[in-house]
């Protein structure tokens, strides 16, 4: 990913655009065929020479064309024919973004695959579900992983759409009016580069495309932050239901040898904030003066390399965490059972209502016992079994069913089936 955004590759993409343009113009007899061939065969990149020229002329595209012309020779007078700087820069940036997107997509597919695999592994592993950080009702760890998997599938759909949306080039001149080339030239040049021509442009491709793309990366990395935040909670000493892999020689603290900290997940949470911040900059880049200013340009030299590199990096880190995640089903069960059955209060309420008790009366009764169990650290299940107001309504067999964990989790397979019917994880194919 870093290579894609290197100066050498950036200038190579500029030259690719220049060569594609001269080849198309040569087909129409506008540029001599021998000149197009010279540009294609003798054009070469010398980053040091470009930098040296730019230090004098203070214009990167002029420095680029000057340095490349030195390699081409006399035919270089046809280099950059009919083009303005941003024709080359914006179109080449689209090529860089497409290359970056292939890597990001592969990383997203890898993460989705890991999540789906481990979701099956823990499909029926019971754990407590928490709302507001407080025990709610039973769920399974497989469902937690499946929920993350389904979100990555939405991320993938959004990312594919954003990648296609930004697969746009433009070669329409200084203010987008095709003052020197024709629209069909732009179409054919873009086709050679596997890009779409912009429907309409000024001197630049309109930056709503770019804001959409960076925003999609921000949503994607927010998903990674979500996963990392949950694992950080599950690794807390009081919870300890899952944790990052901790290698044999790894150390968690310079002072406390017992420490096993979720440092990778904390890194994921921290760096995802940078991508979200970059999205704000991308929004600011949409509004430019008239047909173009360059206030967006300097910012994009930061936010595009940083956001794509970070997305790629964070996907790799998150996939690694999931693939090696340490999971403790026995601890999950102990935590689930730690409140003595309080988590079945909702089911007890329903069963009492079904047995004939008014819902408000049933709610007050169940809450009374639940609060007593909570405050006095008693076993809720025992309080229920000893209360005649309940046993008059529910037999011991019905109460056993009230507190039956399998009853709560009977639809797990149906949820998996519904997710699988909608989503199918594609395979990683790196170009």
C-alpha positions as CSV (number, residue, x, y, z in Angstrom):
1,X,0.0,0.0,0.0
2,X,2.8,2.4,0.8
3,X,4.3,1.7,-2.7
4,X,1.1,2.8,-4.3
5,X,1.4,6.3,-2.8
6,X,5.2,6.6,-3.3
7,X,6.4,9.5,-5.5
8,X,7.8,7.0,-7.9
9,X,4.5,5.3,-8.5
10,X,2.6,8.6,-8.5
11,X,4.8,9.9,-11.4
12,X,4.6,6.5,-13.1
13,X,0.8,6.8,-13.1
14,X,1.1,10.4,-14.5
15,X,3.2,9.0,-17.3
16,X,0.7,6.2,-17.9
17,X,-2.0,8.8,-18.4
18,X,0.2,10.9,-20.7
19,X,1.1,7.9,-22.8
20,X,-2.6,6.8,-23.0
21,X,-3.6,10.3,-24.1
22,X,-0.8,10.5,-26.8
23,X,-1.7,7.0,-28.1
24,X,-5.4,7.9,-28.5
25,X,-4.5,11.3,-30.2
26,X,-2.1,9.5,-32.5
27,X,-4.9,7.2,-33.6
28,X,-6.8,10.3,-34.8
29,X,-3.7,11.8,-36.4
30,X,-3.5,14.7,-34.0
31,X,-0.2,13.5,-32.5
32,X,2.4,11.9,-34.8
33,X,2.5,8.1,-34.3
34,X,6.3,8.2,-33.8
35,X,5.9,10.8,-31.1
36,X,3.3,8.6,-29.3
37,X,5.7,5.7,-29.6
38,X,8.6,7.7,-28.2
39,X,6.5,8.8,-25.2
40,X,5.4,5.3,-24.6
41,X,8.9,3.7,-25.0
42,X,11.3,6.3,-23.9
43,X,9.3,8.1,-21.3
44,X,10.8,7.3,-17.9
45,X,10.6,8.6,-14.3
46,X,13.5,10.1,-12.4
47,X,12.2,11.3,-9.0
48,X,15.4,13.1,-8.0
49,X,15.4,15.0,-11.3
50,X,11.7,15.9,-10.9
51,X,12.3,17.1,-7.4
52,X,15.3,19.2,-8.5
53,X,13.3,20.9,-11.2
54,X,10.3,21.5,-8.9
55,X,12.6,23.2,-6.4
56,X,13.2,25.9,-9.2
57,X,9.8,26.1,-11.0
58,X,7.6,25.3,-7.9
59,X,5.1,23.4,-10.1
60,X,5.1,19.6,-9.8
61,X,3.5,18.8,-13.2
62,X,5.8,21.2,-15.1
63,X,8.7,19.6,-13.3
64,X,7.4,16.2,-14.2
65,X,6.9,17.0,-17.9
66,X,10.3,18.7,-18.1
67,X,12.1,15.7,-16.6
68,X,10.2,13.2,-18.8
69,X,10.9,15.3,-21.9
70,X,14.6,15.1,-21.3
71,X,14.2,11.3,-21.6
72,X,12.1,11.4,-24.7
73,X,14.0,13.8,-26.9
74,X,12.6,16.0,-29.8
75,X,9.2,14.1,-29.9
76,X,8.6,15.4,-26.4
77,X,6.9,18.5,-27.9
78,X,3.8,16.3,-28.2
79,X,3.9,15.3,-24.5
80,X,1.0,16.7,-22.5
81,X,-0.7,17.9,-25.8
82,X,-4.1,19.4,-25.2
83,X,-4.0,18.6,-21.4
84,X,-4.0,20.6,-18.3
85,X,-2.2,19.6,-15.1
86,X,-5.3,18.3,-13.3
87,X,-6.3,16.2,-16.3
88,X,-3.2,14.1,-15.5
89,X,-3.2,14.4,-11.7
90,X,-6.9,13.6,-11.1
91,X,-6.9,10.8,-13.6
92,X,-3.7,9.3,-12.2
93,X,-5.0,9.6,-8.7
94,X,-8.0,7.5,-9.7
95,X,-5.6,4.8,-10.8
96,X,-3.8,4.9,-7.5
97,X,-7.1,4.7,-5.6
98,X,-8.2,1.7,-7.7
99,X,-5.0,-0.1,-6.9
100,X,-5.3,0.8,-3.2
101,X,-8.9,-0.4,-3.2
102,X,-7.9,-3.9,-4.4
103,X,-5.8,-4.3,-1.3
104,X,-8.4,-2.9,1.1
105,X,-11.1,-5.2,-0.4
106,X,-8.9,-8.2,0.0
107,X,-8.3,-7.3,3.6
108,X,-12.0,-6.9,4.2
109,X,-12.8,-10.2,2.7
110,X,-10.1,-11.8,4.9
111,X,-11.7,-10.3,8.0
112,X,-15.2,-11.4,6.9
113,X,-14.0,-14.9,6.3
114,X,-12.4,-15.1,9.8
115,X,-15.5,-13.8,11.4
116,X,-17.8,-16.2,9.7
117,X,-15.5,-19.2,10.4
118,X,-15.3,-18.4,14.1
119,X,-19.0,-17.6,14.3
120,X,-19.6,-21.2,13.4
121,X,-17.0,-22.4,15.9
122,X,-19.0,-20.6,18.7
123,X,-22.5,-20.8,17.2
124,X,-24.0,-22.5,20.3
125,X,-21.6,-21.2,23.0
126,X,-23.8,-19.4,25.5
127,X,-22.9,-16.1,27.0
128,X,-24.7,-13.2,28.6
129,X,-25.9,-10.4,26.4
130,X,-25.4,-7.0,27.9
131,X,-27.3,-3.7,27.4
132,X,-25.9,-0.6,29.0
133,X,-23.1,-2.8,30.2
134,X,-25.6,-4.7,32.4
135,X,-26.6,-8.3,32.1
136,X,-29.7,-8.6,29.9
137,X,-30.6,-12.0,28.4
138,X,-28.6,-14.9,27.0
139,X,-27.1,-14.9,23.6
140,X,-24.2,-16.9,22.1
141,X,-20.7,-15.8,21.2
142,X,-21.3,-17.1,17.7
143,X,-24.1,-14.6,17.3
144,X,-21.8,-11.8,18.4
145,X,-19.3,-12.8,15.7
146,X,-22.1,-13.3,13.1
147,X,-23.3,-9.8,13.8
148,X,-19.8,-8.4,13.1
149,X,-19.7,-10.6,9.9
150,X,-23.0,-9.2,8.6
151,X,-21.7,-5.7,9.2
152,X,-18.5,-6.4,7.2
153,X,-20.8,-7.5,4.4
154,X,-22.5,-4.2,4.4
155,X,-19.1,-2.5,4.6
156,X,-18.1,-4.5,1.5
157,X,-21.1,-3.5,-0.4
158,X,-20.6,0.2,0.5
159,X,-16.9,0.0,-0.3
160,X,-17.5,-1.6,-3.7
161,X,-20.0,1.1,-4.5
162,X,-17.6,3.9,-3.4
163,X,-14.7,2.3,-5.4
164,X,-16.8,2.2,-8.5
165,X,-18.0,5.8,-7.9
166,X,-14.5,7.1,-7.8
167,X,-13.3,5.1,-10.8
168,X,-13.4,8.4,-12.8
169,X,-11.0,10.2,-15.0
170,X,-11.2,13.6,-16.7
171,X,-9.3,15.1,-19.7
172,X,-11.6,18.0,-20.5
173,X,-9.2,20.8,-20.1
174,X,-8.8,23.9,-17.9
175,X,-12.4,24.5,-17.1
176,X,-14.0,21.2,-18.3
177,X,-15.2,22.5,-21.7
178,X,-13.0,20.3,-24.0
179,X,-11.3,23.4,-25.4
180,X,-8.5,21.4,-27.0
181,X,-9.7,17.8,-27.1
182,X,-13.1,16.2,-27.8
183,X,-15.3,14.3,-25.4
184,X,-14.7,11.1,-27.4
185,X,-11.0,11.5,-26.8
186,X,-11.6,11.5,-23.1
187,X,-13.8,8.4,-23.3
188,X,-11.2,6.5,-25.2
189,X,-8.3,7.6,-23.0
190,X,-10.3,6.6,-19.9
191,X,-11.2,3.2,-21.5
192,X,-7.5,2.5,-22.0
193,X,-7.0,3.2,-18.3
194,X,-10.0,1.1,-17.2
195,X,-11.7,4.3,-15.9
196,X,-15.0,6.0,-16.6
197,X,-15.0,9.6,-17.9
198,X,-16.6,12.1,-15.6
199,X,-20.1,13.0,-16.7
200,X,-19.1,16.7,-16.3
201,X,-16.1,18.3,-14.7
202,X,-14.6,21.7,-14.1
203,X,-10.8,21.7,-14.0
204,X,-11.1,18.9,-11.5
205,X,-13.1,15.8,-10.9
206,X,-15.8,16.9,-8.4
207,X,-14.8,16.1,-4.9
208,X,-18.1,14.6,-3.8
209,X,-16.6,11.4,-5.3
210,X,-13.6,11.7,-3.0
211,X,-15.7,12.6,0.1
212,X,-17.9,9.5,-0.5
213,X,-14.8,7.3,-0.7
214,X,-13.1,8.5,2.4
215,X,-16.4,8.5,4.3
216,X,-16.8,4.8,3.4
217,X,-13.3,4.1,4.8
218,X,-14.4,6.0,7.9
219,X,-17.5,3.8,8.3
220,X,-15.4,0.7,7.6
221,X,-12.8,1.5,10.2
222,X,-15.6,2.4,12.6
223,X,-16.7,-1.2,12.3
224,X,-13.2,-2.3,13.2
225,X,-13.3,0.1,16.2
226,X,-16.6,-1.5,17.2
227,X,-15.1,-5.0,17.2
228,X,-12.0,-3.9,19.0
229,X,-14.0,-2.0,21.7
230,X,-16.1,-5.1,22.4
231,X,-13.0,-7.3,22.7
232,X,-11.4,-4.8,25.0
233,X,-14.5,-5.1,27.3
234,X,-14.5,-8.9,27.1
235,X,-10.8,-8.9,28.1
236,X,-11.5,-6.9,31.3
237,X,-10.4,-8.9,34.4
238,X,-14.0,-8.8,35.8
239,X,-15.3,-10.3,32.5
240,X,-12.5,-12.2,30.9
241,X,-14.6,-14.1,28.4
242,X,-12.2,-13.5,25.5
243,X,-8.9,-11.8,24.9
244,X,-6.3,-11.1,22.3
245,X,-3.7,-13.7,21.7
246,X,-0.7,-13.3,24.1
247,X,2.5,-14.9,22.9
248,X,4.9,-16.8,25.1
249,X,7.5,-14.1,25.2
250,X,5.2,-11.1,25.2
251,X,5.2,-8.7,28.2
252,X,2.2,-6.5,29.2
253,X,3.8,-4.1,31.6
254,X,7.2,-2.9,32.7
255,X,6.1,-3.0,36.3
256,X,3.4,-5.6,36.6
257,X,4.3,-9.1,35.3
258,X,0.8,-10.3,35.4
259,X,-0.6,-7.9,32.8
260,X,-2.2,-9.1,29.5
261,X,-3.4,-5.9,27.9
262,X,-5.5,-5.6,24.7
263,X,-2.9,-3.4,23.0
264,X,-3.8,-4.3,19.4
265,X,-7.5,-3.6,19.9
266,X,-6.6,-0.3,21.6
267,X,-4.4,0.6,18.6
268,X,-7.3,-0.3,16.3
269,X,-9.6,2.0,18.2
270,X,-7.1,4.8,18.3
271,X,-6.1,4.8,14.6
272,X,-9.7,4.4,13.4
273,X,-10.3,7.9,14.8
274,X,-7.7,9.3,12.4
275,X,-9.7,7.9,9.4
276,X,-12.9,9.4,10.8
277,X,-11.2,12.8,11.2
278,X,-9.9,12.5,7.6
279,X,-13.5,12.2,6.4
280,X,-14.2,15.7,7.8
281,X,-11.3,17.0,5.7
282,X,-12.8,15.2,2.6
283,X,-16.1,17.0,3.2
284,X,-14.3,20.3,3.4
285,X,-12.7,19.6,0.0
286,X,-16.0,19.4,-1.8
287,X,-16.5,23.2,-1.9
288,X,-13.9,24.9,-4.1
289,X,-13.7,28.3,-5.7
290,X,-15.4,28.6,-9.1
291,X,-14.0,26.0,-11.5
292,X,-11.1,25.1,-9.2
293,X,-8.7,26.1,-6.5
294,X,-6.0,23.9,-4.9
295,X,-7.1,24.0,-1.3
296,X,-8.1,20.4,-1.7
297,X,-4.8,19.2,-3.2
298,X,-2.5,19.6,-0.3
299,X,-5.0,18.0,2.1
300,X,-5.6,15.0,-0.3
301,X,-1.8,14.3,-0.3
302,X,-2.3,13.5,3.4
303,X,-5.8,12.0,3.7
304,X,-5.7,9.6,0.8
305,X,-2.4,7.9,1.6
306,X,-3.1,8.0,5.3
307,X,-6.7,6.7,5.1
308,X,-6.0,3.9,2.6
309,X,-2.8,2.8,4.4
310,X,-4.6,2.9,7.8
311,X,-7.6,1.0,6.5
312,X,-5.4,-1.7,5.0
313,X,-3.3,-1.9,8.2
314,X,-6.3,-2.0,10.6
315,X,-8.0,-4.7,8.5
316,X,-4.9,-6.8,8.8
317,X,-4.7,-6.2,12.5
318,X,-8.4,-6.9,13.1
319,X,-8.3,-10.1,11.1
320,X,-5.3,-11.2,13.0
321,X,-7.1,-10.6,16.3
322,X,-10.1,-12.5,15.3
323,X,-8.1,-15.4,13.8
324,X,-6.1,-15.9,17.0
325,X,-8.7,-14.7,19.5
326,X,-8.7,-16.6,22.8
327,X,-12.2,-17.5,23.9
328,X,-13.3,-18.9,27.3
329,X,-16.7,-20.6,27.1
330,X,-16.6,-21.8,30.8
331,X,-16.1,-18.2,32.0
332,X,-18.9,-17.1,29.7
333,X,-21.2,-19.7,31.4
334,X,-20.1,-18.6,34.9
335,X,-20.8,-15.0,34.1
336,X,-24.2,-15.9,32.6
337,X,-25.1,-17.8,35.8
338,X,-23.6,-15.3,38.2
339,X,-26.9,-13.6,38.9
340,X,-28.8,-16.7,39.9
341,X,-31.3,-16.6,37.1
342,X,-32.1,-12.9,37.0
343,X,-31.6,-12.8,33.3
344,X,-34.8,-14.9,32.9
345,X,-37.0,-12.3,34.5
346,X,-38.4,-11.3,31.1
347,X,-39.4,-14.9,30.3
348,X,-40.9,-15.3,33.8
349,X,-43.0,-12.2,33.1
350,X,-44.3,-13.6,29.9
351,X,-45.0,-17.0,31.4
352,X,-47.0,-15.5,34.2
353,X,-49.0,-13.4,31.8
354,X,-49.7,-16.4,29.7
355,X,-50.8,-18.3,32.8
356,X,-53.5,-15.6,33.4
357,X,-51.9,-12.9,35.6
358,X,-52.3,-9.3,34.5
359,X,-49.1,-8.1,32.9
360,X,-48.7,-5.1,35.3
361,X,-49.3,-7.4,38.3
362,X,-46.8,-9.9,36.9
363,X,-44.2,-7.1,36.3
364,X,-44.5,-5.8,39.8
365,X,-44.1,-9.3,41.3
366,X,-41.1,-10.3,39.2
367,X,-39.4,-6.9,39.8
368,X,-40.0,-7.2,43.5
369,X,-38.2,-10.5,43.7
370,X,-35.5,-9.4,41.2
371,X,-34.7,-6.3,43.3
372,X,-34.5,-8.4,46.5
373,X,-32.2,-10.9,44.9
374,X,-30.1,-8.0,43.5
375,X,-29.8,-6.1,46.8
376,X,-29.4,-9.0,49.2
377,X,-27.3,-11.1,46.8
378,X,-29.7,-14.0,46.8
379,X,-30.5,-16.6,44.1
380,X,-33.4,-15.3,42.1
381,X,-34.4,-18.7,40.9
382,X,-34.8,-19.9,44.5
383,X,-36.9,-16.9,45.5
384,X,-39.2,-17.5,42.6
385,X,-39.6,-21.2,43.4
386,X,-40.5,-20.4,47.0
387,X,-43.1,-17.7,46.2
388,X,-46.6,-19.0,46.3
389,X,-47.9,-16.1,44.2
390,X,-45.9,-17.6,41.4
391,X,-46.2,-21.3,42.1
392,X,-50.0,-21.0,42.1
393,X,-49.6,-20.0,38.4
394,X,-46.7,-22.1,37.3
395,X,-45.9,-25.7,38.1
396,X,-42.3,-26.8,38.8
397,X,-42.1,-28.2,35.3
398,X,-43.2,-24.9,33.8
399,X,-40.7,-23.0,36.0
400,X,-38.0,-25.3,34.8
401,X,-38.9,-24.3,31.3
402,X,-38.9,-20.6,32.3
403,X,-35.3,-20.9,33.3
404,X,-34.3,-23.1,30.3
405,X,-31.3,-21.7,28.5
406,X,-32.0,-23.7,25.4
407,X,-35.5,-22.2,25.1
408,X,-33.9,-18.7,25.0
409,X,-31.5,-19.8,22.3
410,X,-33.7,-22.0,20.1
411,X,-33.6,-19.6,17.1
412,X,-29.8,-19.3,16.8
413,X,-29.6,-21.6,13.8
414,X,-32.5,-19.6,12.1
415,X,-30.5,-16.4,12.6
416,X,-27.4,-18.0,11.0
417,X,-29.6,-19.2,8.1
418,X,-31.1,-15.8,7.5
419,X,-27.7,-14.1,7.4
420,X,-26.3,-16.8,5.1
421,X,-29.2,-16.4,2.8
422,X,-28.4,-12.8,2.3
423,X,-24.6,-12.7,2.4
424,X,-22.0,-14.9,0.7
425,X,-18.4,-14.0,1.5
426,X,-16.4,-13.6,-1.7
427,X,-12.9,-15.0,-2.1
428,X,-9.8,-13.0,-1.8
429,X,-8.4,-12.2,-5.3
430,X,-5.4,-9.9,-5.3
431,X,-4.6,-8.4,-8.6
